[in-house]
Structures are given as structure tokens and as C-alpha cells.
Amino acid sequence: MPESKEELRSLVLPLLETAGVVLIDMHFSRGRHKSFLRLLVDKQEGGIRVEELAFLNDKIGKALDGQNLVSNSYVLEVSSPGLDRPLVNKEDFLRCRNRRVRILLKEAMQGRFELLGVVVEVKEGSLIVQKDDTLLEIPWEAIVKSYQVIGTN
């Protein structure tokens, strides 16, 4: 079977869903002698445990071996995104409403490529963030990376 990120995603998503876990990010790289599949997963409300990650690693590894989706030897990493979890989709931002986020932009906004603000609203095509006393509407396509800010600095 040919290796593809979509085939891998199709195999992994139902296993994660059954376990009550969401896929945050997935990286697959095919090497000459070894491939790497890295999955960042978490519970919807956050707080996945190490035991759950080990269980998922075993379950996904067995499923990959059974489907023979990766033709050469591979390394599978199933891990938690940690406190500095990247925000990559609309659901991530919905979970962060009324929380502080750091957003890296493709083009400068208010003279800056990096904004620190509070998520006010999540719209279909954009994100509303309060920075100081100003509401900014940021189109999804303008966002390079974003993270929830933990702590007070």
C-alpha cells in the first residue's frame, strides 16, 4: 500500500476518537531507511496522562503494522503538546475563549508580527482578539502560529 499522510490520518483518527482523544497535529516524514510518525494528542479539555499516551502508542503501532501502511521501519511518537500547546484549528481557539494567546502573523498588524491578546470571539473566517483596549479581527489565513499563554508574563 502506498504511504500517505491522509491514509495514516484515516487510520489514526478513529482510534483516537474511540479513546476520547483529539489529534492536535501530525507529522509524517519518510526516510530512506526509517520513517517517523509524530502525533500530538490531547483530551478535548486537556490533561492527557502518560499511561494514556503509552496505551495509544501501542494501539496505533499495532494498527499500523496490521495495515502495513508504512513500508519501511518506522518510529512512532504519540505525545502530549504540553502547556505551550499550539492552537491549530477553530476548535482550539473556541476552547481558549477569554484566555490569553500569542499569535505570530504573516504580515504586520499594528506594526507587529506578534500579538499578545485575549480571544474574544471565534468566527468562520477570522478570530477576534482584544489587545489592550482594541479589538482586532485577524483572518485565519494571516496566522502563522499561535499558542495559549500560560502564566502572567
N, C-alpha and C positions, 0 to 999 in steps of 0.2 A: 504494500500500500504506500502511496506517496505521502511524505511528511508535509503537513501544512499546519499553520497556526490555527486555522479555522477547524480543521479536523480534531486537533488537540483540544481546542475550546469546547467543541461539541461533546467530547468525551468527558471532560473535566466538570463542566457546569452542572450536569445532573447529579454527579457525585457530591459536589459541594452543596447544592440545593437540598439534597436529602439530609445532609448533616447540619442544615440550618446555618450555612456559612456563605458569604458573598465573596466573589472574586474581585479584588481591588485592581490587580494588574497582573499581566502575564508576559514573560519574555521567553522566547524560544530562539536559540541560536544553534545552528548545525555546524559542527566542526568536522574536520577531515576524519578524525578517529573517535571523537566523542561529541555528543550534543549536550546542551544544557537547557533544561526547562525550569524556570523560576516562577513560582506562583506566590503572590501576596494575597492573603485571605484574612478575613476577619468576620466576626459576628456582626450583624446589622447594627446592634447597639454598642459594638466594640467589646474588647476584653476576652479574646480567644486564649485558651490555655495551651501550654506546651504539650500536654498529653493529647489534646485535640489535634494539634499540628502533626504530631507523630502518627496518630491514627490515620489522618488524611493522607500523609505521605505514603504510608503503607498501602492504603486502599487505592490511591491513584497510581502508584507504581505497579500494582498487580493488574489494574485495568489496562495500563499502557502495554505491559508485557503480553496480556491476553489478546489485545487488538493488534499488536505488532505495528504500532504507528510510528515508532522511531526505529529506523533501520540499523543504526549502529549503537554502540554502548552509549549510555546517557547518564547524566547526573540530574536528579530531581530534587528541587528545593521547594518545600512548602513552608512559608514563614509568615509571621505577622508583620504588618507595616510599622508597628511601634507607635510611639506617641507623635512622631513627626510624619504621620501618615499623609501621603499625597491625596489631594482631592482631585479626582479624575472624571467624575460624571455628575449629572444633575442630582442624583440621589445623595451623593457625598455632601454637596452643598446644602441640600434640604436638611440633612442631619446637623449641619453646622449653623443653622439659622440662629441669630442672636449671639454668635460666637466670633471671636477674632480670627481672621485669616491673613495670610501673607500671599500676595498674588504677584507673579512675575509676568510682565506683559511683552508682547511683540513690539509694540510702539509705545512711546511715552504718553502718559496721561498725567495731567497736572505737572508736567515737566519731569516725571519719574517713570522708570521702567519697573519699579517695585512699589506696591501699595500695601499698606497695613490698615485694615479696617474691619468692620463688623458686618456680617451677612445680614441684610435686611429682608431681601426677597429674592426668590429664585423664579425666573420667568422662562418661557420656552426658548427664547433666543439670547437671553442675557442674564446677568447677575446684578442685583442692586446691592451696593456696598456703601456703608457710611464711613467716611474718612473725616475725622474731626467733626465739623458741623456741616459737611457737604455730602449729599447723596450722589454717588457715581453709578452710572449704568455701564456695565462692562460686557460687550458682546462675547459669547463663548469663544469665537474664533480668535479673539485678541489675547486669550490667556495661554501662556506658555506652560507654567506650572503654578500650583497653589497648594498651600498647607494650612491646617488649623494651627493656630498659635497657642501653645500651652504655657501657662505661667504669666508673669506680669511684665517681662521685658520685651 
